[in-house]
Structures are given as C-alpha cells and as structure tokens.
Amino acid sequence: MRTWTSLALTVLAVAVAVGVGLAGAAPTVVKVIAKEFAFEPKEMKLKAGQPVKLVLENKGVIEHDIVFDKLGVKTATIQPGKTAEVTFTPKAKGRYAIYCSVPGHKEAGMTGTLVVE
C-alpha cells in the first residue's frame, strides 16, 4: 500500500510541475519596426495558444503604435527612437488586420497582417 501511495504522490508532483511549467511558458518575442508608413515585417506568423511578447520599435520620425482590433491588443503610442511592449496570447487561428491608429497613418498604408496558425 505504501508503495502505491508513494508512486501516486510522485506522479501527482510531476503532473503539477509540468502543468506549472506550461502555464509559465516564456512568451515568443516578436520585434516589429514602425516607420513612415509601414511595419517591418508587414506579416507576422504566430501559433495559437503561444504567449507572445510584441516589441514595437519606432524608427520613424513621428509617433506610431500598433493595434490588433480583433484580439483586443494595442501598444502605447511611442515617439521616435522609443519602444513599446505588449504581451498577449492569440487564442483562435485566423488572419487578423493590424494597423497604426495615429490619425492618417492607416490611410497612408501603415497596415499589416497577423496570421495565427
């Protein structure tokens, strides 16, 4: 009986440790450059369920941000030479439009696509 109890406790401890490891998985870091009037890269591919840390770097001469409306994700508006970060987990597969929400930037072509596989 004692052996089965020890084995059960060991299996439970391993399951908890694995579960904690998965829940605390480090996010994939994605770097995006913003400049007049484009994002680099223009298309990003991510995996559904994988946490993502998006780092937006403004290499332009005016302020920029990045918005993923359907995912409810938006960075702060940042000045030239600055960066902004946002962490999120895309849940559903699909193609999502991204854009800069600074007035006139989206209309000038500052858009892109996030592909979640």
N, CA, C and O atoms as a GROMACS GRO file, in nm:
protein
  468
    1MET      N    1   0.082  -0.119   0.000
    1MET     CA    2   0.000   0.000   0.000
    1MET      C    3   0.087   0.126   0.000
    1MET      O    4   0.059   0.222  -0.072
    2ARG      N    5   0.193   0.123   0.082
    2ARG     CA    6   0.282   0.238   0.093
    2ARG      C    7   0.349   0.268  -0.041
    2ARG      O    8   0.366   0.386  -0.075
    3THR      N    9   0.385   0.168  -0.119
    3THR     CA   10   0.449   0.187  -0.248
    3THR      C   11   0.354   0.256  -0.344
    3THR      O   12   0.394   0.348  -0.416
    4TRP      N   13   0.228   0.214  -0.347
    4TRP     CA   14   0.130   0.276  -0.436
    4TRP      C   15   0.106   0.421  -0.397
    4TRP      O   16   0.089   0.507  -0.484
    5THR      N   17   0.103   0.449  -0.268
    5THR     CA   18   0.083   0.587  -0.221
    5THR      C   19   0.201   0.673  -0.263
    5THR      O   20   0.182   0.786  -0.309
    6SER      N   21   0.322   0.623  -0.246
    6SER     CA   22   0.441   0.698  -0.286
    6SER      C   23   0.443   0.722  -0.436
    6SER      O   24   0.477   0.832  -0.482
    7LEU      N   25   0.407   0.619  -0.512
    7LEU     CA   26   0.403   0.632  -0.658
    7LEU      C   27   0.299   0.735  -0.700
    7LEU      O   28   0.325   0.818  -0.786
    8ALA      N   29   0.182   0.729  -0.639
    8ALA     CA   30   0.076   0.825  -0.672
    8ALA      C   31   0.118   0.967  -0.639
    8ALA      O   32   0.092   1.059  -0.717
    9LEU      N   33   0.183   0.986  -0.526
    9LEU     CA   34   0.230   1.120  -0.489
    9LEU      C   35   0.339   1.170  -0.584
    9LEU      O   36   0.344   1.289  -0.616
   10THR      N   37   0.425   1.082  -0.628
   10THR     CA   38   0.531   1.119  -0.722
   10THR      C   39   0.470   1.159  -0.856
   10THR      O   40   0.508   1.261  -0.914
   11VAL      N   41   0.374   1.080  -0.905
   11VAL     CA   42   0.308   1.112  -1.032
   11VAL      C   43   0.236   1.245  -1.020
   11VAL      O   44   0.241   1.327  -1.112
   12LEU      N   45   0.168   1.269  -0.908
   12LEU     CA   46   0.098   1.395  -0.886
   12LEU      C   47   0.196   1.512  -0.885
   12LEU      O   48   0.167   1.616  -0.944
   13ALA      N   49   0.310   1.497  -0.819
   13ALA     CA   50   0.410   1.605  -0.812
   13ALA      C   51   0.465   1.636  -0.951
   13ALA      O   52   0.484   1.753  -0.985
   14VAL      N   53   0.489   1.533  -1.031
   14VAL     CA   54   0.540   1.554  -1.167
   14VAL      C   55   0.434   1.624  -1.251
   14VAL      O   56   0.466   1.716  -1.327
   15ALA      N   57   0.308   1.582  -1.239
   15ALA     CA   58   0.200   1.645  -1.316
   15ALA      C   59   0.185   1.792  -1.280
   15ALA      O   60   0.165   1.875  -1.369
   16VAL      N   61   0.194   1.824  -1.153
   16VAL     CA   62   0.184   1.964  -1.109
   16VAL      C   63   0.303   2.043  -1.163
   16VAL      O   64   0.286   2.155  -1.210
   17ALA      N   65   0.422   1.987  -1.155
   17ALA     CA   66   0.542   2.057  -1.204
   17ALA      C   67   0.532   2.082  -1.354
   17ALA      O   68   0.566   2.191  -1.400
   18VAL      N   69   0.486   1.984  -1.429
   18VAL     CA   70   0.471   2.001  -1.574
   18VAL      C   71   0.365   2.106  -1.602
   18VAL      O   72   0.385   2.191  -1.689
   19GLY      N   73   0.254   2.102  -1.533
   19GLY     CA   74   0.147   2.200  -1.552
   19GLY      C   75   0.193   2.340  -1.522
   19GLY      O   76   0.161   2.432  -1.596
   20VAL      N   77   0.269   2.357  -1.416
   20VAL     CA   78   0.323   2.490  -1.382
   20VAL      C   79   0.419   2.535  -1.489
   20VAL      O   80   0.420   2.652  -1.526
   21GLY      N   81   0.501   2.444  -1.541
   21GLY     CA   82   0.595   2.479  -1.646
   21GLY      C   83   0.525   2.526  -1.771
   21GLY      O   84   0.570   2.621  -1.835
   22LEU      N   85   0.414   2.460  -1.809
   22LEU     CA   86   0.342   2.500  -1.928
   22LEU      C   87   0.271   2.633  -1.908
   22LEU      O   88   0.271   2.718  -1.997
   23ALA      N   89   0.212   2.651  -1.792
   23ALA     CA   90   0.141   2.776  -1.765
   23ALA      C   91   0.236   2.894  -1.761
   23ALA      O   92   0.199   3.005  -1.796
   24GLY      N   93   0.359   2.869  -1.720
   24GLY     CA   94   0.456   2.977  -1.708
   24GLY      C   95   0.551   2.983  -1.826
   24GLY      O   96   0.660   3.038  -1.814
   25ALA      N   97   0.511   2.927  -1.940
   25ALA     CA   98   0.598   2.924  -2.058
   25ALA      C   99   0.638   3.065  -2.098
   25ALA      O  100   0.555   3.157  -2.100
   26ALA      N  101   0.765   3.080  -2.130
   26ALA     CA  102   0.815   3.212  -2.172
   26ALA      C  103   0.752   3.249  -2.306
   26ALA      O  104   0.741   3.165  -2.395
   27PRO      N  105   0.710   3.375  -2.320
   27PRO     CA  106   0.649   3.416  -2.447
   27PRO      C  107   0.751   3.422  -2.560
   27PRO      O  108   0.870   3.447  -2.539
   28THR      N  109   0.702   3.400  -2.681
   28THR     CA  110   0.781   3.421  -2.801
   28THR      C  111   0.797   3.572  -2.820
   28THR      O  112   0.698   3.645  -2.817
   29VAL      N  113   0.918   3.619  -2.841
   29VAL     CA  114   0.941   3.762  -2.862
   29VAL      C  115   0.934   3.793  -3.012
   29VAL      O  116   1.005   3.732  -3.092
   30VAL      N  117   0.848   3.888  -3.046
   30VAL     CA  118   0.832   3.931  -3.185
   30VAL      C  119   0.867   4.079  -3.190
   30VAL      O  120   0.806   4.160  -3.120
   31LYS      N  121   0.965   4.115  -3.274
   31LYS     CA  122   1.005   4.255  -3.288
   31LYS      C  123   0.947   4.311  -3.416
   31LYS      O  124   0.957   4.251  -3.523
   32VAL      N  125   0.886   4.428  -3.403
   32VAL     CA  126   0.826   4.496  -3.518
   32VAL      C  127   0.884   4.637  -3.522
   32VAL      O  128   0.888   4.707  -3.421
   33ILE      N  129   0.927   4.678  -3.640
   33ILE     CA  130   0.977   4.814  -3.664
   33ILE      C  131   0.864   4.897  -3.723
   33ILE      O  132   0.797   4.854  -3.816
   34ALA      N  133   0.844   5.017  -3.668
   34ALA     CA  134   0.746   5.111  -3.723
   34ALA      C  135   0.822   5.228  -3.782
   34ALA      O  136   0.913   5.282  -3.719
   35LYS      N  137   0.785   5.268  -3.902
   35LYS     CA  138   0.842   5.386  -3.966
   35LYS      C  139   0.739   5.441  -4.062
   35LYS      O  140   0.633   5.380  -4.079
   36GLU      N  141   0.765   5.550  -4.124
   36GLU     CA  142   0.667   5.612  -4.215
   36GLU      C  143   0.662   5.534  -4.346
   36GLU      O  144   0.765   5.519  -4.412
   37PHE      N  145   0.553   5.486  -4.382
   37PHE     CA  146   0.431   5.450  -4.315
   37PHE      C  147   0.415   5.302  -4.333
   37PHE      O  148   0.334   5.256  -4.413
   38ALA      N  149   0.495   5.226  -4.257
   38ALA     CA  150   0.498   5.081  -4.274
   38ALA      C  151   0.543   5.012  -4.146
   38ALA      O  152   0.605   5.073  -4.059
   39PHE      N  153   0.510   4.883  -4.138
   39PHE     CA  154   0.562   4.795  -4.034
   39PHE      C  155   0.656   4.696  -4.100
   39PHE      O  156   0.632   4.653  -4.213
   40GLU      N  157   0.762   4.660  -4.030
   40GLU     CA  158   0.852   4.554  -4.075
   40GLU      C  159   0.862   4.454  -3.962
   40GLU      O  160   0.910   4.489  -3.854
   41PRO      N  161   0.819   4.331  -3.981
   41PRO     CA  162   0.763   4.277  -4.103
   41PRO      C  163   0.617   4.320  -4.121
   41PRO      O  164   0.551   4.357  -4.024
   42LYS      N  165   0.570   4.314  -4.242
   42LYS     CA  166   0.432   4.351  -4.274
   42LYS      C  167   0.336   4.238  -4.237
   42LYS      O  168   0.219   4.262  -4.208
   43GLU      N  169   0.387   4.115  -4.238
   43GLU     CA  170   0.307   3.999  -4.198
   43GLU      C  171   0.382   3.922  -4.091
   43GLU      O  172   0.502   3.896  -4.105
   44MET      N  173   0.311   3.884  -3.985
   44MET     CA  174   0.368   3.805  -3.877
   44MET      C  175   0.293   3.674  -3.867
   44MET      O  176   0.171   3.671  -3.885
   45LYS      N  177   0.364   3.565  -3.838
   45LYS     CA  178   0.301   3.434  -3.818
   45LYS      C  179   0.327   3.390  -3.676
   45LYS      O  180   0.441   3.387  -3.629
   46LEU      N  181   0.218   3.354  -3.606
   46LEU     CA  182   0.225   3.308  -3.468
   46LEU      C  183   0.144   3.181  -3.452
   46LEU      O  184   0.065   3.145  -3.540
   47LYS      N  185   0.164   3.113  -3.340
   47LYS     CA  186   0.090   2.991  -3.311
   47LYS      C  187  -0.020   3.020  -3.210
   47LYS      O  188   0.002   3.090  -3.111
   48ALA      N  189  -0.137   2.967  -3.235
   48ALA     CA  190  -0.249   2.981  -3.142
   48ALA      C  191  -0.210   2.920  -3.008
   48ALA      O  192  -0.152   2.812  -3.002
   49GLY      N  193  -0.243   2.991  -2.900
   49GLY     CA  194  -0.215   2.942  -2.766
   49GLY      C  195  -0.076   2.973  -2.714
   49GLY      O  196  -0.049   2.950  -2.596
   50GLN      N  197   0.013   3.023  -2.798
   50GLN     CA  198   0.150   3.055  -2.756
   50GLN      C  199   0.158   3.200  -2.712
   50GLN      O  200   0.126   3.290  -2.790
   51PRO      N  201   0.199   3.225  -2.587
   51PRO     CA  202   0.214   3.364  -2.542
   51PRO      C  203   0.316   3.438  -2.629
   51PRO      O  204   0.417   3.382  -2.670
   52VAL      N  205   0.287   3.566  -2.654
   52VAL     CA  206   0.371   3.649  -2.740
   52VAL      C  207   0.404   3.779  -2.668
   52VAL      O  208   0.317   3.842  -2.609
   53LYS      N  209   0.530   3.817  -2.675
   53LYS     CA  210   0.572   3.950  -2.627
   53LYS      C  211   0.608   4.029  -2.752
   53LYS      O  212   0.712   4.005  -2.814
   54LEU      N  213   0.524   4.125  -2.787
   54LEU     CA  214   0.546   4.207  -2.906
   54LEU      C  215   0.625   4.332  -2.864
   54LEU      O  216   0.584   4.404  -2.773
   55VAL      N  217   0.736   4.355  -2.929
   55VAL     CA  218   0.818   4.472  -2.904
   55VAL      C  219   0.812   4.560  -3.028
   55VAL      O  220   0.860   4.522  -3.135
   56LEU      N  221   0.751   4.677  -3.013
   56LEU     CA  222   0.740   4.772  -3.124
   56LEU      C  223   0.848   4.878  -3.108
   56LEU      O  224   0.855   4.946  -3.006
   57GLU      N  225   0.932   4.892  -3.211
   57GLU     CA  226   1.038   4.993  -3.209
   57GLU      C  227   1.008   5.099  -3.315
   57GLU      O  228   0.990   5.067  -3.433
   58ASN      N  229   1.003   5.224  -3.273
   58ASN     CA  230   0.974   5.334  -3.365
   58ASN      C  231   1.104   5.386  -3.423
   58ASN      O  232   1.181   5.455  -3.356
   59LYS      N  233   1.128   5.352  -3.550
   59LYS     CA  234   1.246   5.402  -3.622
   59LYS      C  235   1.208   5.512  -3.720
   59LYS      O  236   1.285   5.549  -3.808
   60GLY      N  237   1.087   5.565  -3.702
   60GLY     CA  238   1.041   5.674  -3.787
   60GLY      C  239   1.076   5.808  -3.726
   60GLY      O  240   1.154   5.817  -3.631
   61VAL      N  241   1.017   5.913  -3.783
   61VAL     CA  242   1.042   6.049  -3.734
   61VAL      C  243   0.919   6.109  -3.667
   61VAL      O  244   0.923   6.222  -3.618
   62ILE      N  245   0.807   6.032  -3.666
   62ILE     CA  246   0.686   6.076  -3.598
   62ILE      C  247   0.635   5.960  -3.512
   62ILE      O  248   0.685   5.848  -3.522
   63GLU      N  249   0.535   5.986  -3.427
   63GLU     CA  250   0.485   5.884  -3.335
   63GLU      C  251   0.408   5.774  -3.408
   63GLU      O  252   0.349   5.796  -3.513
   64HIS      N  253   0.410   5.653  -3.346
   64HIS     CA  254   0.341   5.536  -3.401
   64HIS      C  255   0.293   5.447  -3.288
   64HIS      O  256   0.338   5.458  -3.174
   65ASP      N  257   0.200   5.356  -3.322
   65ASP     CA  258   0.158   5.248  -3.234
   65ASP      C  259   0.122   5.130  -3.323
   65ASP      O  260   0.138   5.136  -3.445
   66ILE      N  261   0.073   5.022  -3.262
   66ILE     CA  262   0.024   4.909  -3.340
   66ILE      C  263  -0.100   4.856  -3.270
   66ILE      O  264  -0.105   4.844  -3.147
   67VAL      N  265  -0.202   4.823  -3.351
   67VAL     CA  266  -0.331   4.779  -3.298
   67VAL      C  267  -0.372   4.650  -3.368
   67VAL      O  268  -0.360   4.636  -3.490
   68PHE      N  269  -0.423   4.554  -3.288
   68PHE     CA  270  -0.482   4.430  -3.336
   68PHE      C  271  -0.625   4.431  -3.282
   68PHE      O  272  -0.652   4.372  -3.178
   69ASP      N  273  -0.717   4.497  -3.351
   69ASP     CA  274  -0.854   4.515  -3.301
   69ASP      C  275  -0.920   4.385  -3.257
   69ASP      O  276  -0.972   4.376  -3.146
   70LYS      N  277  -0.920   4.286  -3.344
   70LYS     CA  278  -0.995   4.163  -3.316
   70LYS      C  279  -0.936   4.082  -3.201
   70LYS      O  280  -1.001   3.992  -3.148
   71LEU      N  281  -0.812   4.114  -3.162
   71LEU     CA  282  -0.750   4.046  -3.048
   71LEU      C  283  -0.752   4.134  -2.923
   71LEU      O  284  -0.711   4.090  -2.816
   72GLY      N  285  -0.799   4.258  -2.938
   72GLY     CA  286  -0.803   4.348  -2.824
   72GLY      C  287  -0.664   4.391  -2.777
   72GLY      O  288  -0.643   4.413  -2.658
   73VAL      N  289  -0.569   4.401  -2.871
   73VAL     CA  290  -0.431   4.434  -2.837
   73VAL      C  291  -0.394   4.568  -2.897
   73VAL      O  292  -0.423   4.595  -3.013
   74LYS      N  293  -0.328   4.652  -2.816
   74LYS     CA  294  -0.281   4.784  -2.863
   74LYS      C  295  -0.161   4.825  -2.779
   74LYS      O  296  -0.162   4.811  -2.657
   75THR      N  297  -0.058   4.875  -2.846
   75THR     CA  298   0.056   4.928  -2.771
   75THR      C  299   0.030   5.075  -2.739
   75THR      O  300  -0.065   5.136  -2.789
   76ALA      N  301   0.113   5.129  -2.656
   76ALA     CA  302   0.111   5.273  -2.632
   76ALA      C  303   0.160   5.342  -2.760
   76ALA      O  304   0.231   5.282  -2.840
   77THR      N  305   0.122   5.466  -2.777
   77THR     CA  306   0.176   5.547  -2.887
   77THR      C  307   0.315   5.591  -2.843
   77THR      O  308   0.332   5.647  -2.735
   78ILE      N  309   0.413   5.566  -2.930
   78ILE     CA  310   0.552   5.594  -2.891
   78ILE      C  311   0.618   5.695  -2.984
   78ILE      O  312   0.587   5.703  -3.103
   79GLN      N  313   0.707   5.770  -2.927
   79GLN     CA  314   0.782   5.871  -3.000
   79GLN      C  315   0.899   5.807  -3.076
   79GLN      O  316   0.936   5.694  -3.045
   80PRO      N  317   0.957   5.877  -3.173
   80PRO     CA  318   1.072   5.825  -3.247
   80PRO      C  319   1.184   5.782  -3.152
   80PRO      O  320   1.215   5.851  -3.054
   81GLY      N  321   1.245   5.667  -3.183
   81GLY     CA  322   1.355   5.617  -3.103
   81GLY      C  323   1.313   5.540  -2.979
   81GLY      O  324   1.399   5.490  -2.906
   82LYS      N  325   1.185   5.530  -2.953
   82LYS     CA  326   1.134   5.461  -2.833
   82LYS      C  327   1.076   5.325  -2.870
   82LYS      O  328   1.055   5.296  -2.987
   83THR      N  329   1.052   5.243  -2.767
   83THR     CA  330   0.989   5.113  -2.787
   83THR      C  331   0.868   5.099  -2.695
   83THR      O  332   0.858   5.166  -2.592
   84ALA      N  333   0.778   5.012  -2.733
   84ALA     CA  334   0.662   4.975  -2.651
   84ALA      C  335   0.651   4.823  -2.655
   84ALA      O  336   0.687   4.760  -2.754
   85GLU      N  337   0.602   4.765  -2.547
   85GLU     CA  338   0.585   4.621  -2.540
   85GLU      C  339   0.443   4.588  -2.496
   85GLU      O  340   0.382   4.660  -2.418
   86VAL      N  341   0.393   4.478  -2.548
   86VAL     CA  342   0.264   4.426  -2.506
   86VAL      C  343   0.272   4.273  -2.514
   86VAL      O  344   0.327   4.218  -2.609
   87THR      N  345   0.218   4.207  -2.412
   87THR     CA  346   0.217   4.061  -2.410
   87THR      C  347   0.074   4.013  -2.422
   87THR      O  348  -0.016   4.064  -2.356
   88PHE      N  349   0.054   3.914  -2.509
   88PHE     CA  350  -0.080   3.859  -2.532
   88PHE      C  351  -0.068   3.716  -2.581
   88PHE      O  352   0.040   3.671  -2.618
   89THR      N  353  -0.180   3.645  -2.581
   89THR     CA  354  -0.184   3.508  -2.632
   89THR      C  355  -0.296   3.498  -2.735
   89THR      O  356  -0.413   3.504  -2.698
   90PRO      N  357  -0.261   3.483  -2.863
   90PRO     CA  358  -0.367   3.465  -2.964
   90PRO      C  359  -0.432   3.329  -2.944
   90PRO      O  360  -0.364   3.226  -2.940
   91LYS      N  361  -0.562   3.328  -2.931
   91LYS     CA  362  -0.634   3.203  -2.900
   91LYS      C  363  -0.684   3.131  -3.024
   91LYS      O  364  -0.675   3.008  -3.032
   92ALA      N  365  -0.737   3.206  -3.121
   92ALA     CA  366  -0.801   3.144  -3.237
   92ALA      C  367  -0.717   3.160  -3.364
   92ALA      O  368  -0.657   3.265  -3.387
   93LYS      N  369  -0.714   3.055  -3.444
   93LYS     CA  370  -0.646   3.061  -3.573
   93LYS      C  371  -0.719   3.158  -3.665
   93LYS      O  372  -0.841   3.174  -3.656
   94GLY      N  373  -0.643   3.222  -3.753
   94GLY     CA  374  -0.704   3.312  -3.849
   94GLY      C  375  -0.608   3.420  -3.895
   94GLY      O  376  -0.491   3.420  -3.859
   95ARG      N  377  -0.660   3.511  -3.976
   95ARG     CA  378  -0.583   3.625  -4.027
   95ARG      C  379  -0.642   3.751  -3.965
   95ARG      O  380  -0.763   3.774  -3.973
   96TYR      N  381  -0.557   3.831  -3.903
   96TYR     CA  382  -0.602   3.949  -3.832
   96TYR      C  383  -0.532   4.074  -3.887
   96TYR      O  384  -0.410   4.075  -3.905
   97ALA      N  385  -0.611   4.177  -3.913
   97ALA     CA  386  -0.556   4.303  -3.963
   97ALA      C  387  -0.485   4.376  -3.848
   97ALA      O  388  -0.532   4.374  -3.734
   98ILE      N  389  -0.373   4.439  -3.880
   98ILE     CA  390  -0.303   4.524  -3.786
   98ILE      C  391  -0.285   4.662  -3.851
   98ILE      O  392  -0.283   4.673  -3.974
   99TYR      N  393  -0.273   4.765  -3.768
   99TYR     CA  394  -0.256   4.899  -3.822
   99TYR      C  395  -0.204   4.994  -3.715
   99TYR      O  396  -0.206   4.963  -3.596
  100CYS      N  397  -0.159   5.109  -3.760
  100CYS     CA  398  -0.121   5.219  -3.671
  100CYS      C  399  -0.244   5.307  -3.656
  100CYS      O  400  -0.304   5.348  -3.756
  101SER      N  401  -0.282   5.338  -3.530
  101SER     CA  402  -0.404   5.415  -3.508
  101SER      C  403  -0.382   5.566  -3.501
  101SER      O  404  -0.476   5.642  -3.478
  102VAL      N  405  -0.258   5.611  -3.520
  102VAL     CA  406  -0.234   5.756  -3.526
  102VAL      C  407  -0.310   5.810  -3.647
  102VAL      O  408  -0.297   5.754  -3.756
  103PRO      N  409  -0.388   5.916  -3.630
  103PRO     CA  410  -0.471   5.967  -3.741
  103PRO      C  411  -0.393   5.982  -3.872
  103PRO      O  412  -0.287   6.044  -3.877
  104GLY      N  413  -0.450   5.922  -3.977
  104GLY     CA  414  -0.393   5.930  -4.111
  104GLY      C  415  -0.294   5.820  -4.145
  104GLY      O  416  -0.266   5.798  -4.263
  105HIS      N  417  -0.240   5.751  -4.046
  105HIS     CA  418  -0.136   5.651  -4.073
  105HIS      C  419  -0.192   5.526  -4.140
  105HIS      O  420  -0.133   5.474  -4.235
  106LYS      N  421  -0.305   5.477  -4.091
  106LYS     CA  422  -0.368   5.360  -4.152
  106LYS      C  423  -0.403   5.391  -4.297
  106LYS      O  424  -0.380   5.310  -4.386
  107GLU      N  425  -0.459   5.509  -4.319
  107GLU     CA  426  -0.498   5.552  -4.453
  107GLU      C  427  -0.377   5.567  -4.546
  107GLU      O  428  -0.390   5.554  -4.667
  108ALA      N  429  -0.261   5.595  -4.488
  108ALA     CA  430  -0.138   5.610  -4.566
  108ALA      C  431  -0.071   5.476  -4.595
  108ALA      O  432   0.034   5.470  -4.658
  109GLY      N  433  -0.134   5.366  -4.547
  109GLY     CA  434  -0.082   5.234  -4.578
  109GLY      C  435  -0.009   5.167  -4.464
  109GLY      O  436   0.054   5.063  -4.485
  110MET      N  437  -0.016   5.221  -4.344
  110MET     CA  438   0.054   5.161  -4.230
  110MET      C  439  -0.034   5.051  -4.172
  110MET      O  440  -0.098   5.067  -4.068
  111THR      N  441  -0.034   4.938  -4.244
  111THR     CA  442  -0.117   4.822  -4.210
  111THR      C  443  -0.035   4.695  -4.226
  111THR      O  444   0.077   4.698  -4.276
  112GLY      N  445  -0.090   4.586  -4.182
  112GLY     CA  446  -0.025   4.457  -4.197
  112GLY      C  447  -0.121   4.348  -4.160
  112GLY      O  448  -0.241   4.370  -4.144
  113THR      N  449  -0.066   4.226  -4.146
  113THR     CA  450  -0.148   4.108  -4.117
  113THR      C  451  -0.078   4.022  -4.015
  113THR      O  452   0.044   4.001  -4.021
  114LEU      N  453  -0.157   3.972  -3.919
  114LEU     CA  454  -0.110   3.872  -3.824
  114LEU      C  455  -0.179   3.742  -3.862
  114LEU      O  456  -0.302   3.735  -3.868
  115VAL      N  457  -0.100   3.638  -3.888
  115VAL     CA  458  -0.153   3.507  -3.922
  115VAL      C  459  -0.131   3.416  -3.802
  115VAL      O  460  -0.017   3.391  -3.761
  116VAL      N  461  -0.241   3.366  -3.746
  116VAL     CA  462  -0.232   3.275  -3.632
  116VAL      C  463  -0.263   3.135  -3.683
  116VAL      O  464  -0.371   3.109  -3.735
  117GLU      N  465  -0.166   3.047  -3.667
  117GLU     CA  466  -0.179   2.908  -3.717
  117GLU      C  467  -0.208   2.813  -3.604
  117GLU      O  468  -0.222   2.693  -3.626
   0.00000   0.00000   0.00000
